[in-house]
Amino acid sequence: MVGLLDMERERWRDTAIIWNLLVDKEYRRRGLGREFICRAIAWGVNHNLRALTLETQTDNLPACRFYQAMGFQLGGIDDHYYTNHDIARREVAIFWWYELSEAAAS
């Protein structure tokens, strides 16, 4: 296996949450992550969802840059998501949001 996209529909708020997006280190920078996101967006649009969401850590700068480049916007932070000392540990949860209404219009 070289990659994985693990996502789930959240019916209660008409969104899908991306739990995991993984690409093996040897296969990165080949467009697989971009393809996974494009497929997630298409799936969400086809299911009339309003957004995709996901969470990553502030210390995962490559992921943060990737999601921003793919059009995700910062949706919120939680400085106690992992432990009671997230700020001191320099690992804070960042929640990203991708509005599908914009993707459907494209």
Secondary structure, 3 states (H helix, E strand, C coil): CCEEEEEEEEHHHCEEEEEEEEECHHHCCCCHHHHHHHHHHHHHHHCCCCEEEEEEECCCHHHHHHHHHCCCEEEEEECCCCCCCHHHHCCCEEEEEEEHHHHHHC
